[in-house]
């Protein structure tokens, strides 16, 4: 598989910066050290193996912003060192670039690309609820977006995204996904700022032994109750079709999907709650999943330089065995994570956190759990701004 090169995007950012140094251009090197204790590094049910893990990271971020263009390029390398399980020592790599350009007052185009190499078993835990082995994964991400302001009240939106995950050892965890989204929003004449929303989505997922197509449409509203409180609500039907590669057996399914997001932003306290239900695909599973998610995030600033955060993520992944959903699955993953953040200076930051995760396999009627605690020190120093 060909590896994404960051150099072309780097040259693009540099050429833009050369013409627009009077605008907002910055180069920010960064480094961090994280020390953690993990009491179940493989997420096993019976004999959890614990270890101390040191992660040393170095990175570089470049930003350019003008009246019409915004560009960003970031790279980071994480060196993982296990105190006992030396065979898991590795260097993870992350590259990401993004660019957005305003063609005129009504039309904005944007695109981004990413490439990563990672190996931790919990790399997607906070996103999908899935746990992996320590097999090395190489991931490519690409997307492009167009936003068009058709009138004072009506806006149009379309996007395309592509993801490819490949593993060094296991073919069964590999995954390719493509998503197309078309949307329309229209402001309504109400006492509070309110917009009606209409979205159509198509997703194609390519797994080890099956292919899945998912079509969905949602209607909903977004509303700003006050300067502090707002919500977004979407709901609609979906249709799913899957086929097995070996037998060409085809299965069909339909249902309802949607989301509800509530945001609260005050001077010292912010909170967000998101509830979602959808059919989706991801690496780590040979088939699509009907996923219900509940994500809660709370942040409270306790001083000019310090803040506490609390996160609760819960994902219910379900599937019934057929050509679309691969195999039976009924698994609930919940993570509870309080953390403390302190800013010694604008360049030096410290984070201390505890994470408790429990994974309930309701098909097999057993559960796995993990406790993790870490302290992380980060240094960021802009050399150009």
DRENROMAR-920652 format. One record per residue (C-alpha): x, y, z; residue in one letter; residue number from 0. Coordinates in steps of 0.001 Angstrom, whole numbers. Layout:
<sites>
+---------+---------+---------+-----+-----+
|       x |       y |       z | res |   n |
+---------+---------+---------+-----+-----+
|       X |       Y |       Z |   a | NUM |
...
+---------+---------+---------+-----+-----+
</sites>
This chain:
<sites>
+---------+---------+---------+-----+-----+
|       x |       y |       z | res |   n |
+---------+---------+---------+-----+-----+
|       0 |       0 |       0 |   x |   0 |
|    1387 |    3383 |    -949 |   x |   1 |
|    2094 |    5688 |    1944 |   x |   2 |
|     759 |    9233 |    2123 |   x |   3 |
|    3506 |   11794 |    1657 |   x |   4 |
|    3318 |   14965 |    3744 |   x |   5 |
|    5856 |   16817 |    1595 |   x |   6 |
|    3520 |   18128 |   -1146 |   x |   7 |
|    1189 |   19634 |    1445 |   x |   8 |
|    4164 |   21023 |    3336 |   x |   9 |
|    5404 |   22795 |     196 |   x |  10 |
|    1884 |   24113 |    -399 |   x |  11 |
|    1706 |   25631 |    3065 |   x |  12 |
|    5195 |   27110 |    2740 |   x |  13 |
|    4439 |   28660 |    -653 |   x |  14 |
|    1268 |   30211 |     711 |   x |  15 |
|    3152 |   31494 |    3742 |   x |  16 |
|    5857 |   33012 |    1545 |   x |  17 |
|    3228 |   35160 |    -177 |   x |  18 |
|    1336 |   36000 |    2991 |   x |  19 |
|    3732 |   36331 |    5886 |   x |  20 |
|    1883 |   39478 |    6965 |   x |  21 |
|   -1104 |   37243 |    7717 |   x |  22 |
|   -1427 |   34686 |   10506 |   x |  23 |
|    1392 |   32198 |    9896 |   x |  24 |
|    2882 |   30075 |   12689 |   x |  25 |
|    5233 |   27142 |   13193 |   x |  26 |
|    4809 |   25330 |   16520 |   x |  27 |
|    7104 |   22466 |   17553 |   x |  28 |
|    5859 |   20407 |   20482 |   x |  29 |
|    7006 |   17605 |   22746 |   x |  30 |
|    5355 |   15602 |   25508 |   x |  31 |
|    6037 |   12807 |   27955 |   x |  32 |
|    3266 |   10593 |   29330 |   x |  33 |
|    3604 |    8010 |   32086 |   x |  34 |
|     700 |    5628 |   32610 |   x |  35 |
|    -275 |    2521 |   34533 |   x |  36 |
|   -2620 |      73 |   32805 |   x |  37 |
|   -3930 |   -2928 |   34762 |   x |  38 |
|   -5211 |   -4854 |   31709 |   x |  39 |
|   -3229 |   -3978 |   28577 |   x |  40 |
|   -4822 |   -6754 |   26461 |   x |  41 |
|   -8404 |   -6281 |   27763 |   x |  42 |
|   -8655 |   -9930 |   28773 |   x |  43 |
|  -11445 |  -11278 |   30930 |   x |  44 |
|   -9539 |  -13793 |   33056 |   x |  45 |
|   -5881 |  -12886 |   33630 |   x |  46 |
|   -5421 |   -9195 |   33017 |   x |  47 |
|   -1743 |   -8283 |   32575 |   x |  48 |
|    -664 |   -4916 |   33907 |   x |  49 |
|    2228 |   -2692 |   32877 |   x |  50 |
|    3715 |     778 |   33054 |   x |  51 |
|    3853 |    2521 |   29669 |   x |  52 |
|    5975 |    5547 |   28836 |   x |  53 |
|    5025 |    7546 |   25737 |   x |  54 |
|    7482 |   10153 |   24464 |   x |  55 |
|    6117 |   12352 |   21657 |   x |  56 |
|    7571 |   14965 |   19331 |   x |  57 |
|    5598 |   16903 |   16736 |   x |  58 |
|    5390 |   19922 |   14508 |   x |  59 |
|    2391 |   22024 |   13500 |   x |  60 |
|    2260 |   24689 |   10801 |   x |  61 |
|    -683 |   27053 |   10369 |   x |  62 |
|   -1471 |   29668 |    7752 |   x |  63 |
|   -4546 |   31889 |    7760 |   x |  64 |
|   -5459 |   34687 |    5376 |   x |  65 |
|   -8748 |   36346 |    4544 |   x |  66 |
|   -9522 |   33646 |    1964 |   x |  67 |
|   -7409 |   30636 |    2907 |   x |  68 |
|   -6796 |   28494 |    5972 |   x |  69 |
|   -4164 |   25745 |    5904 |   x |  70 |
|   -2778 |   23424 |    8560 |   x |  71 |
|    -129 |   20714 |    8574 |   x |  72 |
|     692 |   18581 |   11613 |   x |  73 |
|    2877 |   15580 |   12280 |   x |  74 |
|    3623 |   13645 |   15461 |   x |  75 |
|    5711 |   10627 |   16479 |   x |  76 |
|    4875 |    8641 |   19638 |   x |  77 |
|    7493 |    6301 |   21082 |   x |  78 |
|    5873 |    3604 |   23254 |   x |  79 |
|    8036 |    1889 |   25885 |   x |  80 |
|    6502 |    -898 |   28029 |   x |  81 |
|    8241 |   -1667 |   31326 |   x |  82 |
|    7622 |   -5447 |   31102 |   x |  83 |
|    6142 |   -6256 |   27684 |   x |  84 |
|    9093 |   -5098 |   25598 |   x |  85 |
|    7756 |   -6851 |   22488 |   x |  86 |
|    5017 |   -4176 |   22349 |   x |  87 |
|    7475 |   -1270 |   22162 |   x |  88 |
|    6755 |     714 |   19026 |   x |  89 |
|    6842 |    4097 |   17315 |   x |  90 |
|    3460 |    5402 |   16189 |   x |  91 |
|    3210 |    7997 |   13418 |   x |  92 |
|     536 |   10603 |   12702 |   x |  93 |
|     332 |   13000 |    9736 |   x |  94 |
|   -2542 |   15352 |    8938 |   x |  95 |
|   -3063 |   18223 |    6527 |   x |  96 |
|   -6087 |   20428 |    5883 |   x |  97 |
|   -6867 |   23341 |    3583 |   x |  98 |
|   -9948 |   25532 |    3107 |   x |  99 |
|  -10425 |   28251 |     503 |   x | 100 |
|  -13220 |   30790 |     122 |   x | 101 |
|  -13809 |   31147 |   -3612 |   x | 102 |
|  -16329 |   33942 |   -3152 |   x | 103 |
|  -18650 |   35231 |    -414 |   x | 104 |
|  -21007 |   32306 |   -1045 |   x | 105 |
|  -18812 |   29257 |   -1766 |   x | 106 |
|  -16105 |   27635 |     374 |   x | 107 |
|  -14158 |   24485 |    -541 |   x | 108 |
|  -12090 |   22405 |    1856 |   x | 109 |
|  -10118 |   19163 |    1884 |   x | 110 |
|   -7997 |   17201 |    4306 |   x | 111 |
|   -5818 |   14108 |    4308 |   x | 112 |
|   -4325 |   11966 |    7045 |   x | 113 |
|   -2044 |    8997 |    7500 |   x | 114 |
|   -1263 |    7117 |   10704 |   x | 115 |
|     551 |    4037 |   11962 |   x | 116 |
|    -624 |    2806 |   15375 |   x | 117 |
|    -576 |    -343 |   17496 |   x | 118 |
|   -2292 |     182 |   20860 |   x | 119 |
|   -5156 |   -2184 |   21661 |   x | 120 |
|   -7340 |     727 |   22828 |   x | 121 |
|   -6672 |    3017 |   19843 |   x | 122 |
|  -10380 |    3289 |   18837 |   x | 123 |
|  -11994 |    2673 |   22208 |   x | 124 |
|  -13322 |    6233 |   22618 |   x | 125 |
|  -14671 |    6353 |   19038 |   x | 126 |
|  -16249 |    2957 |   18316 |   x | 127 |
|  -16045 |     984 |   21573 |   x | 128 |
|  -13932 |   -1668 |   19831 |   x | 129 |
|  -10768 |   -3236 |   21275 |   x | 130 |
|   -8015 |   -4602 |   19029 |   x | 131 |
|   -4955 |   -6768 |   19404 |   x | 132 |
|   -1600 |   -4974 |   19187 |   x | 133 |
|   -1431 |   -5602 |   15434 |   x | 134 |
|      63 |   -2594 |   13627 |   x | 135 |
|   -2530 |    -654 |   11589 |   x | 136 |
|   -1848 |    1720 |    8704 |   x | 137 |
|   -4721 |    4132 |    8135 |   x | 138 |
|   -5389 |    6571 |    5309 |   x | 139 |
|   -8090 |    9257 |    5537 |   x | 140 |
|   -9223 |   11679 |    2815 |   x | 141 |
|  -12189 |   14026 |    2587 |   x | 142 |
|  -13450 |   17027 |     629 |   x | 143 |
|  -16297 |   19426 |    1381 |   x | 144 |
|  -18217 |   22205 |    -339 |   x | 145 |
|  -20367 |   24799 |    1479 |   x | 146 |
|  -22642 |   27085 |    -530 |   x | 147 |
|  -24729 |   29927 |     870 |   x | 148 |
|  -27610 |   29901 |   -1620 |   x | 149 |
|  -29462 |   32793 |      14 |   x | 150 |
|  -29649 |   34693 |    3259 |   x | 151 |
|  -31631 |   31832 |    4819 |   x | 152 |
|  -30631 |   28741 |    2818 |   x | 153 |
|  -27310 |   26903 |    2845 |   x | 154 |
|  -26223 |   23772 |     941 |   x | 155 |
|  -23555 |   21310 |    1996 |   x | 156 |
|  -21920 |   18266 |     404 |   x | 157 |
|  -18962 |   16093 |    1387 |   x | 158 |
|  -17116 |   12916 |     457 |   x | 159 |
|  -14817 |   10918 |    2731 |   x | 160 |
|  -12653 |    7832 |    2246 |   x | 161 |
|  -10927 |    5637 |    4841 |   x | 162 |
|   -8669 |    2622 |    4369 |   x | 163 |
|   -7328 |     526 |    7272 |   x | 164 |
|   -4734 |   -2174 |    6663 |   x | 165 |
|   -3099 |   -4431 |    9274 |   x | 166 |
|     278 |   -6134 |    9226 |   x | 167 |
|    -946 |   -9539 |   10451 |   x | 168 |
|   -4736 |   -9937 |   10468 |   x | 169 |
|   -6663 |   -9566 |    7195 |   x | 170 |
|  -10002 |   -9982 |    8992 |   x | 171 |
|   -9718 |   -6571 |   10685 |   x | 172 |
|   -9110 |   -4669 |    7426 |   x | 173 |
|  -11679 |   -2127 |    6317 |   x | 174 |
|  -12416 |     390 |    3576 |   x | 175 |
|  -15237 |    2902 |    3881 |   x | 176 |
|  -16634 |    5654 |    1676 |   x | 177 |
|  -19277 |    8204 |    2681 |   x | 178 |
|  -21225 |   10765 |     651 |   x | 179 |
|  -23325 |   13419 |    2386 |   x | 180 |
|  -25661 |   16047 |     899 |   x | 181 |
|  -27460 |   18522 |    3132 |   x | 182 |
|  -29640 |   21603 |    3215 |   x | 183 |
|  -30373 |   23997 |    6083 |   x | 184 |
|  -32862 |   26845 |    6132 |   x | 185 |
|  -33336 |   29498 |    8803 |   x | 186 |
|  -36885 |   29801 |   10125 |   x | 187 |
|  -38771 |   32899 |   11204 |   x | 188 |
|  -39155 |   32049 |   14892 |   x | 189 |
|  -38593 |   33878 |   18177 |   x | 190 |
|  -35363 |   31937 |   18775 |   x | 191 |
|  -32641 |   31327 |   16129 |   x | 192 |
|  -33800 |   28060 |   14505 |   x | 193 |
|  -32827 |   26188 |   11337 |   x | 194 |
|  -34519 |   23257 |    9608 |   x | 195 |
|  -32145 |   20515 |    8406 |   x | 196 |
|  -32403 |   17891 |    5649 |   x | 197 |
|  -29584 |   15407 |    5023 |   x | 198 |
|  -29115 |   12459 |    2696 |   x | 199 |
|  -26294 |    9973 |    3219 |   x | 200 |
|  -24784 |    7038 |    1342 |   x | 201 |
|  -22080 |    4800 |    2781 |   x | 202 |
|  -20221 |    1878 |    1241 |   x | 203 |
|  -18229 |    -442 |    3527 |   x | 204 |
|  -15824 |   -3115 |    2293 |   x | 205 |
|  -14948 |   -5743 |    4924 |   x | 206 |
|  -12875 |   -8938 |    4796 |   x | 207 |
|  -15774 |  -11201 |    3767 |   x | 208 |
|  -18650 |   -8835 |    2960 |   x | 209 |
|  -19695 |   -5548 |    1394 |   x | 210 |
|  -22387 |   -3259 |    2793 |   x | 211 |
|  -24306 |    -301 |    1333 |   x | 212 |
|  -26257 |    1934 |    3678 |   x | 213 |
|  -28697 |    4677 |    2599 |   x | 214 |
|  -30240 |    7120 |    5059 |   x | 215 |
|  -32167 |   10380 |    5174 |   x | 216 |
|  -32781 |   12590 |    8186 |   x | 217 |
|  -34827 |   15699 |    8893 |   x | 218 |
|  -34427 |   17841 |   11960 |   x | 219 |
|  -33795 |   21181 |   13599 |   x | 220 |
|  -31043 |   23143 |   15242 |   x | 221 |
|  -32008 |   25818 |   17740 |   x | 222 |
|  -30194 |   28395 |   19860 |   x | 223 |
|  -32225 |   28784 |   23046 |   x | 224 |
|  -29874 |   31426 |   24443 |   x | 225 |
|  -26265 |   32505 |   24303 |   x | 226 |
|  -25427 |   29473 |   26456 |   x | 227 |
|  -27801 |   26692 |   25375 |   x | 228 |
|  -28423 |   25090 |   21961 |   x | 229 |
|  -29463 |   21756 |   20490 |   x | 230 |
|  -29463 |   19746 |   17248 |   x | 231 |
|  -31967 |   16970 |   16500 |   x | 232 |
|  -32098 |   14745 |   13392 |   x | 233 |
|  -34118 |   11594 |   12715 |   x | 234 |
|  -35028 |    9540 |    9667 |   x | 235 |
|  -35192 |    6160 |    7922 |   x | 236 |
|  -32297 |    4057 |    6687 |   x | 237 |
|  -31966 |    1086 |    4331 |   x | 238 |
|  -29061 |   -1381 |    4487 |   x | 239 |
|  -28006 |   -3988 |    1933 |   x | 240 |
|  -25130 |   -6429 |    2404 |   x | 241 |
|  -23595 |   -9252 |     393 |   x | 242 |
|  -21078 |  -11959 |    1222 |   x | 243 |
|  -18067 |  -12081 |   -1091 |   x | 244 |
|  -17713 |  -15881 |   -1085 |   x | 245 |
|  -21348 |  -16879 |   -1696 |   x | 246 |
|  -22947 |  -13696 |   -3098 |   x | 247 |
|  -25695 |  -14157 |    -514 |   x | 248 |
|  -27558 |  -10876 |     -14 |   x | 249 |
|  -29408 |   -9560 |    3015 |   x | 250 |
|  -31569 |   -6471 |    3523 |   x | 251 |
|  -32444 |   -4479 |    6611 |   x | 252 |
|  -34155 |   -1201 |    7438 |   x | 253 |
|  -34664 |     938 |   10491 |   x | 254 |
|  -34418 |    4423 |   11969 |   x | 255 |
|  -31344 |    6502 |   12722 |   x | 256 |
|  -30550 |    9937 |   14037 |   x | 257 |
|  -28873 |   12050 |   16667 |   x | 258 |
|  -29578 |   14532 |   19439 |   x | 259 |
|  -26892 |   16961 |   20643 |   x | 260 |
|  -27269 |   19415 |   23516 |   x | 261 |
|  -24615 |   22086 |   24141 |   x | 262 |
|  -24148 |   24388 |   27119 |   x | 263 |
|  -21425 |   27063 |   27119 |   x | 264 |
|  -20992 |   29469 |   30028 |   x | 265 |
|  -18043 |   31567 |   31157 |   x | 266 |
|  -16433 |   28885 |   33331 |   x | 267 |
|  -18483 |   25768 |   32582 |   x | 268 |
|  -19266 |   23954 |   29347 |   x | 269 |
|  -21083 |   20692 |   28722 |   x | 270 |
|  -22150 |   18577 |   25767 |   x | 271 |
|  -24378 |   15531 |   25444 |   x | 272 |
|  -24703 |   13525 |   22242 |   x | 273 |
|  -27039 |   10586 |   21621 |   x | 274 |
|  -26791 |    8813 |   18267 |   x | 275 |
|  -28075 |    5697 |   16530 |   x | 276 |
|  -26773 |    4521 |   13156 |   x | 277 |
|  -25519 |    1657 |   11025 |   x | 278 |
|  -21808 |    2056 |   10508 |   x | 279 |
|  -18605 |     242 |    9690 |   x | 280 |
|  -15106 |     304 |   11166 |   x | 281 |
|  -11952 |   -1761 |   11247 |   x | 282 |
|  -11780 |   -4435 |   13913 |   x | 283 |
|  -14984 |   -6173 |   12854 |   x | 284 |
|  -15946 |   -8203 |    9765 |   x | 285 |
|  -19342 |   -6635 |    9089 |   x | 286 |
|  -21478 |   -3576 |    9748 |   x | 287 |
|  -22732 |   -2647 |   13202 |   x | 288 |
|  -25901 |   -1030 |   14493 |   x | 289 |
|  -24371 |    1378 |   16995 |   x | 290 |
|  -26071 |    3421 |   19698 |   x | 291 |
|  -23850 |    5973 |   21380 |   x | 292 |
|  -24112 |    8205 |   24425 |   x | 293 |
|  -21316 |   10730 |   24961 |   x | 294 |
|  -21224 |   13191 |   27858 |   x | 295 |
|  -18484 |   15806 |   28274 |   x | 296 |
|  -18213 |   18359 |   31076 |   x | 297 |
|  -15519 |   21010 |   31568 |   x | 298 |
|  -15250 |   23444 |   34466 |   x | 299 |
|  -12528 |   26055 |   34792 |   x | 300 |
|  -11443 |   26359 |   38426 |   x | 301 |
|   -8867 |   29087 |   37848 |   x | 302 |
|   -7125 |   31083 |   35166 |   x | 303 |
|   -4745 |   28194 |   34504 |   x | 304 |
|   -6631 |   25085 |   35629 |   x | 305 |
|   -9711 |   23094 |   34681 |   x | 306 |
|  -11370 |   19790 |   35493 |   x | 307 |
|  -13082 |   17586 |   32935 |   x | 308 |
|  -15391 |   14609 |   33122 |   x | 309 |
|  -16164 |   12338 |   30193 |   x | 310 |
|  -18559 |    9394 |   29935 |   x | 311 |
|  -18637 |    7448 |   26656 |   x | 312 |
|  -20971 |    4519 |   26140 |   x | 313 |
|  -21400 |    2527 |   22907 |   x | 314 |
|  -23788 |    -365 |   22308 |   x | 315 |
|  -22701 |   -2326 |   19220 |   x | 316 |
|  -25311 |   -4814 |   17987 |   x | 317 |
|  -25624 |   -7082 |   14957 |   x | 318 |
|  -27553 |  -10204 |   13952 |   x | 319 |
|  -25783 |  -12744 |   11789 |   x | 320 |
|  -26467 |  -12223 |    8062 |   x | 321 |
|  -24699 |  -10985 |    4935 |   x | 322 |
|  -24907 |   -7357 |    6003 |   x | 323 |
|  -23910 |   -7604 |    9653 |   x | 324 |
|  -21414 |  -10486 |    9523 |   x | 325 |
|  -21848 |  -12168 |   12905 |   x | 326 |
|  -23895 |  -11904 |   16078 |   x | 327 |
|  -22805 |   -9075 |   18331 |   x | 328 |
|  -24257 |   -7466 |   21443 |   x | 329 |
|  -21514 |   -5553 |   23228 |   x | 330 |
|  -21715 |   -2522 |   25521 |   x | 331 |
|  -18536 |    -492 |   26116 |   x | 332 |
|  -18553 |    2250 |   28749 |   x | 333 |
|  -15667 |    4525 |   29756 |   x | 334 |
|  -15632 |    6900 |   32732 |   x | 335 |
|  -12835 |    9483 |   32616 |   x | 336 |
|  -12225 |   12389 |   35038 |   x | 337 |
|   -9150 |   14554 |   34421 |   x | 338 |
|   -7316 |   17624 |   35722 |   x | 339 |
|   -5587 |   20131 |   33426 |   x | 340 |
|   -3101 |   22766 |   34546 |   x | 341 |
|   -1251 |   25401 |   32529 |   x | 342 |
|    2080 |   26315 |   34113 |   x | 343 |
|    2745 |   28781 |   31283 |   x | 344 |
|    1156 |   29236 |   27843 |   x | 345 |
|    3827 |   26822 |   26572 |   x | 346 |
|    3846 |   24187 |   29349 |   x | 347 |
|     730 |   22145 |   30141 |   x | 348 |
|      62 |   19227 |   32460 |   x | 349 |
|   -2767 |   16680 |   32426 |   x | 350 |
|   -3597 |   13965 |   34954 |   x | 351 |
|   -6426 |   11523 |   34263 |   x | 352 |
|   -8066 |    8278 |   35350 |   x | 353 |
|  -10022 |    6027 |   32995 |   x | 354 |
|  -12218 |    3107 |   33920 |   x | 355 |
|  -13570 |     988 |   31073 |   x | 356 |
|  -15934 |   -1976 |   31201 |   x | 357 |
|  -16895 |   -4068 |   28161 |   x | 358 |
|  -19987 |   -6236 |   28536 |   x | 359 |
|  -20337 |   -9045 |   25985 |   x | 360 |
|  -24033 |   -9822 |   26259 |   x | 361 |
|  -23856 |  -12668 |   23736 |   x | 362 |
|  -21259 |  -14580 |   25782 |   x | 363 |
|  -22523 |  -13221 |   29121 |   x | 364 |
|  -19177 |  -12005 |   30438 |   x | 365 |
|  -17430 |   -8704 |   31049 |   x | 366 |
|  -13917 |   -7261 |   30884 |   x | 367 |
|  -12683 |   -4167 |   32640 |   x | 368 |
|   -9620 |   -1954 |   32790 |   x | 369 |
|   -8244 |     771 |   35034 |   x | 370 |
|   -5802 |    3294 |   33591 |   x | 371 |
|   -4168 |    6325 |   35173 |   x | 372 |
|   -1685 |    8687 |   33540 |   x | 373 |
|     168 |   11975 |   33906 |   x | 374 |
|    1191 |   13902 |   30790 |   x | 375 |
|    3459 |   16946 |   30429 |   x | 376 |
|    3363 |   18906 |   27140 |   x | 377 |
|    5631 |   21654 |   25861 |   x | 378 |
|    4638 |   23844 |   22883 |   x | 379 |
|    6819 |   26693 |   21688 |   x | 380 |
|    5924 |   28790 |   18629 |   x | 381 |
|    9133 |   29574 |   16721 |   x | 382 |
|    7325 |   31566 |   14024 |   x | 383 |
|    4102 |   33535 |   14554 |   x | 384 |
+---------+---------+---------+-----+-----+
</sites>
